[in-house]
Amino acid sequence: MTNPTPSAFSLPLRIKLAMYMRLLAVQGSWNYETLMGTGIGFAMEPALRCLPGGLNGPAYRAALARESRYFNAHPYLAGVAVGALTRAELDGVDPVRIERFRTALAGPLGSVGDRLVWASWLPFCSLIALCVYGAGGSPLEVVGTFLLLYNLGHFSLRAWGLQVGLSRGLNVASALGNPILRRGPQYIGSAAALVSGLALPLALQRVVGPGRVLAGGIIVAALIGILLLARLRERAEGWRIALGVLAIFVLYSVLT
Amino acid sequence: MNLLEALPIAMLGALLGLDVVSFPQAMVSRPIVAATLAGAFIGHPPAGLLIGVVLELIALDTLPFGASRYPEWGSAGVVGGALFAAQPPGAPGALPASLLAALLTASISGWSMVVLRRTIATRLERTRDSIEMGSRDALMGLHLSGMTLDLLRGALVTTLGMIVFSSLVRAIVAVWGSDSAPSRAVVVVVAAIVAGGALWKVFHSVRHVLWFFLGGLVVSMVLMATT
């Protein structure tokens, strides 16, 4: 007599914790062939041991192979896929359906995560840290504010993704309509614009040091430069321009 | 700087280089954190924070979207922070020279990430059959070796950066010809332009973005005028 496959709902806490910890390393073997695919298999592996036959049984091996193929998503939302695919495997869903679901899920998880995290939350948290610096914060205050604020969102998002994936299985797509995911970037963007107006001058003034005239001149020069760079939009990589200008300035200052 | 002196900084660079992509992406690799930690290692965290702020402004231009190629700021932040914190306080050329070294390190380190990803793909090719058979050992081996290689990559880039640039930065600072205020002003203007352009690129589609920005700007001007 074989033990019934445990539902994802009844997965022991230690397995869920192991999956969560492994999700933090989901990009550990990121490569140009399977992108995040092997990481997805790595994160699901503790739960797949619950399949009939246990560790290294035929069901385990087939599922591990299937889940380690090509996949891409935003790393923080990979938990949604890992949870949903785990639930599907443990519920014995047809492998063809699982494969189709995998393909359909990758795109939305990438674009939603990119907009919410890389294009909103990360720059917002950076600007808050710059604001704390501009307000005279100590190294510990600046770094502490950034890490606490950023990771409050980061670790919560990963935990939410895994939980919602495990609980909804193949019906997880509706979770991507969550208001935070849909409208979050707009609200965070507005807040970031406000904070950038506050943070940039204050931070720049502190870096330059005393001297109101110099600080004023820098802000005016920066605003003109920003307008020029904004016109170039996607055609220019700002950091490369910075590298070139700095190299010329260092050369000039050494030779004169 | 010899190999032994660079070792603690290399270990920090390794850990923060790992954070960029592999584990745990908690953004301890952001330059504002990495440079401050490196400054603390040298015994001068405020100096690390100062160059970290400038690097953070520039790093806003390269957010890690999808599979795009971007400079790696973790190891670069460590190199920049350690180099700047090691210079005599108030030396006019210290900030521009250390910043240039950090940007070059970021560029080289970004390239090293591409090499790493290709190396992992090659290793995957060798173990593909085993992974397709559902071998746990093959998958774990690939994944853990990928993370180990990333750790070594960060250590190597940081060590090389420190060894190459520490003497170079010291030499530049010794013969620096520009005054302190303009030197710092050039750095700040460049960083501000890059940051402003980057933020515009990211947030230009947000409704009423200019009004929000101007609102913040007015508040900051009032604060600057009254303090």
Boltz contact constraints between the chains, C-beta under 6 A:
constraints:
  - contact:
      token1: [A, 24]
      token2: [B, 23]
      max_distance: 6.0
  - contact:
      token1: [A, 24]
      token2: [B, 24]
      max_distance: 6.0
  - contact:
      token1: [A, 25]
      token2: [B, 23]
      max_distance: 6.0
  - contact:
      token1: [A, 27]
      token2: [B, 21]
      max_distance: 6.0
  - contact:
      token1: [A, 27]
      token2: [B, 22]
      max_distance: 6.0
  - contact:
      token1: [A, 28]
      token2: [B, 22]
      max_distance: 6.0
  - contact:
      token1: [A, 28]
      token2: [B, 143]
      max_distance: 6.0
  - contact:
      token1: [A, 28]
      token2: [B, 146]
      max_distance: 6.0
  - contact:
      token1: [A, 28]
      token2: [B, 147]
      max_distance: 6.0
  - contact:
      token1: [A, 29]
      token2: [B, 120]
      max_distance: 6.0
  - contact:
      token1: [A, 29]
      token2: [B, 142]
      max_distance: 6.0
  - contact:
      token1: [A, 29]
      token2: [B, 143]
      max_distance: 6.0
  - contact:
      token1: [A, 29]
      token2: [B, 146]
      max_distance: 6.0
  - contact:
      token1: [A, 31]
      token2: [B, 117]
      max_distance: 6.0
  - contact:
      token1: [A, 31]
      token2: [B, 120]
      max_distance: 6.0
  - contact:
      token1: [A, 31]
      token2: [B, 121]
      max_distance: 6.0
  - contact:
      token1: [A, 31]
      token2: [B, 124]
      max_distance: 6.0
  - contact:
      token1: [A, 32]
      token2: [B, 117]
      max_distance: 6.0
  - contact:
      token1: [A, 32]
      token2: [B, 121]
      max_distance: 6.0
  - contact:
      token1: [A, 33]
      token2: [B, 121]
      max_distance: 6.0
  - contact:
      token1: [A, 33]
      token2: [B, 124]
      max_distance: 6.0
  - contact:
      token1: [A, 38]
      token2: [B, 142]
      max_distance: 6.0
  - contact:
      token1: [A, 41]
      token2: [B, 139]
      max_distance: 6.0
  - contact:
      token1: [A, 42]
      token2: [B, 143]
      max_distance: 6.0
  - contact:
      token1: [A, 61]
      token2: [B, 134]
      max_distance: 6.0
  - contact:
      token1: [A, 62]
      token2: [B, 134]
      max_distance: 6.0
  - contact:
      token1: [A, 64]
      token2: [B, 134]
      max_distance: 6.0
  - contact:
      token1: [A, 65]
      token2: [B, 132]
      max_distance: 6.0
  - contact:
      token1: [A, 65]
      token2: [B, 134]
      max_distance: 6.0
  - contact:
      token1: [A, 68]
      token2: [B, 131]
      max_distance: 6.0
  - contact:
      token1: [A, 68]
      token2: [B, 139]
      max_distance: 6.0
  - contact:
      token1: [A, 75]
      token2: [B, 25]
      max_distance: 6.0
  - contact:
      token1: [A, 114]
      token2: [B, 65]
      max_distance: 6.0
  - contact:
      token1: [A, 118]
      token2: [B, 63]
      max_distance: 6.0
  - contact:
      token1: [A, 118]
      token2: [B, 65]
      max_distance: 6.0
  - contact:
      token1: [A, 119]
      token2: [B, 202]
      max_distance: 6.0
  - contact:
      token1: [A, 123]
      token2: [B, 60]
      max_distance: 6.0
  - contact:
      token1: [A, 126]
      token2: [B, 56]
      max_distance: 6.0
  - contact:
      token1: [A, 129]
      token2: [B, 32]
      max_distance: 6.0
  - contact:
      token1: [A, 133]
      token2: [B, 53]
      max_distance: 6.0
  - contact:
      token1: [A, 139]
      token2: [B, 36]
      max_distance: 6.0
  - contact:
      token1: [A, 139]
      token2: [B, 45]
      max_distance: 6.0
  - contact:
      token1: [A, 139]
      token2: [B, 46]
      max_distance: 6.0
  - contact:
      token1: [A, 139]
      token2: [B, 49]
      max_distance: 6.0
  - contact:
      token1: [A, 143]
      token2: [B, 33]
      max_distance: 6.0
  - contact:
      token1: [A, 143]
      token2: [B, 36]
      max_distance: 6.0
  - contact:
      token1: [A, 150]
      token2: [B, 27]
      max_distance: 6.0
  - contact:
      token1: [A, 151]
      token2: [B, 26]
      max_distance: 6.0
  - contact:
      token1: [A, 189]
      token2: [B, 203]
      max_distance: 6.0
  - contact:
      token1: [A, 189]
      token2: [B, 206]
      max_distance: 6.0
  - contact:
      token1: [A, 190]
      token2: [B, 206]
      max_distance: 6.0
  - contact:
      token1: [A, 190]
      token2: [B, 212]
      max_distance: 6.0
  - contact:
      token1: [A, 193]
      token2: [B, 203]
      max_distance: 6.0
  - contact:
      token1: [A, 193]
      token2: [B, 209]
      max_distance: 6.0
  - contact:
      token1: [A, 193]
      token2: [B, 212]
      max_distance: 6.0
  - contact:
      token1: [A, 193]
      token2: [B, 213]
      max_distance: 6.0
  - contact:
      token1: [A, 194]
      token2: [B, 212]
      max_distance: 6.0
  - contact:
      token1: [A, 194]
      token2: [B, 215]
      max_distance: 6.0
  - contact:
      token1: [A, 194]
      token2: [B, 216]
      max_distance: 6.0
  - contact:
      token1: [A, 196]
      token2: [B, 199]
      max_distance: 6.0
  - contact:
      token1: [A, 197]
      token2: [B, 213]
      max_distance: 6.0
  - contact:
      token1: [A, 197]
      token2: [B, 216]
      max_distance: 6.0
  - contact:
      token1: [A, 197]
      token2: [B, 217]
      max_distance: 6.0
  - contact:
      token1: [A, 198]
      token2: [B, 216]
      max_distance: 6.0
  - contact:
      token1: [A, 198]
      token2: [B, 219]
      max_distance: 6.0
  - contact:
      token1: [A, 198]
      token2: [B, 220]
      max_distance: 6.0
  - contact:
      token1: [A, 201]
      token2: [B, 220]
      max_distance: 6.0
  - contact:
      token1: [A, 202]
      token2: [B, 220]
      max_distance: 6.0
  - contact:
      token1: [A, 203]
      token2: [B, 53]
      max_distance: 6.0
  - contact:
      token1: [A, 204]
      token2: [B, 188]
      max_distance: 6.0
  - contact:
      token1: [A, 204]
      token2: [B, 192]
      max_distance: 6.0
  - contact:
      token1: [A, 207]
      token2: [B, 188]
      max_distance: 6.0
  - contact:
      token1: [A, 208]
      token2: [B, 184]
      max_distance: 6.0
  - contact:
      token1: [A, 208]
      token2: [B, 188]
      max_distance: 6.0
  - contact:
      token1: [A, 218]
      token2: [B, 185]
      max_distance: 6.0
  - contact:
      token1: [A, 218]
      token2: [B, 188]
      max_distance: 6.0
  - contact:
      token1: [A, 218]
      token2: [B, 189]
      max_distance: 6.0
  - contact:
      token1: [A, 221]
      token2: [B, 189]
      max_distance: 6.0
  - contact:
      token1: [A, 222]
      token2: [B, 189]
      max_distance: 6.0
  - contact:
      token1: [A, 222]
      token2: [B, 192]
      max_distance: 6.0
  - contact:
      token1: [A, 222]
      token2: [B, 193]
      max_distance: 6.0
  - contact:
      token1: [A, 225]
      token2: [B, 193]
      max_distance: 6.0
  - contact:
      token1: [A, 226]
      token2: [B, 193]
      max_distance: 6.0
  - contact:
      token1: [A, 226]
      token2: [B, 196]
      max_distance: 6.0
  - contact:
      token1: [A, 226]
      token2: [B, 197]
      max_distance: 6.0
  - contact:
      token1: [A, 229]
      token2: [B, 193]
      max_distance: 6.0
  - contact:
      token1: [A, 229]
      token2: [B, 197]
      max_distance: 6.0
  - contact:
      token1: [A, 230]
      token2: [B, 197]
      max_distance: 6.0
  - contact:
      token1: [A, 230]
      token2: [B, 200]
      max_distance: 6.0
  - contact:
      token1: [A, 238]
      token2: [B, 61]
      max_distance: 6.0
  - contact:
      token1: [A, 238]
      token2: [B, 194]
      max_distance: 6.0
  - contact:
      token1: [A, 238]
      token2: [B, 197]
      max_distance: 6.0
  - contact:
      token1: [A, 238]
      token2: [B, 198]
      max_distance: 6.0
  - contact:
      token1: [A, 239]
      token2: [B, 58]
      max_distance: 6.0
  - contact:
      token1: [A, 239]
      token2: [B, 61]
      max_distance: 6.0
  - contact:
      token1: [A, 239]
      token2: [B, 62]
      max_distance: 6.0
  - contact:
      token1: [A, 242]
      token2: [B, 58]
      max_distance: 6.0
  - contact:
      token1: [A, 242]
      token2: [B, 190]
      max_distance: 6.0
  - contact:
      token1: [A, 242]
      token2: [B, 194]
      max_distance: 6.0
  - contact:
      token1: [A, 243]
      token2: [B, 103]
      max_distance: 6.0
  - contact:
      token1: [A, 245]
      token2: [B, 190]
      max_distance: 6.0
  - contact:
      token1: [A, 246]
      token2: [B, 100]
      max_distance: 6.0
  - contact:
      token1: [A, 249]
      token2: [B, 186]
      max_distance: 6.0
  - contact:
      token1: [A, 250]
      token2: [B, 96]
      max_distance: 6.0
  - contact:
      token1: [A, 250]
      token2: [B, 97]
      max_distance: 6.0
  - contact:
      token1: [A, 250]
      token2: [B, 100]
      max_distance: 6.0
  - contact:
      token1: [A, 253]
      token2: [B, 176]
      max_distance: 6.0
  - contact:
      token1: [A, 253]
      token2: [B, 177]
      max_distance: 6.0
  - contact:
      token1: [A, 253]
      token2: [B, 178]
      max_distance: 6.0
  - contact:
      token1: [A, 254]
      token2: [B, 172]
      max_distance: 6.0
  - contact:
      token1: [A, 254]
      token2: [B, 175]
      max_distance: 6.0
  - contact:
      token1: [A, 256]
      token2: [B, 177]
      max_distance: 6.0
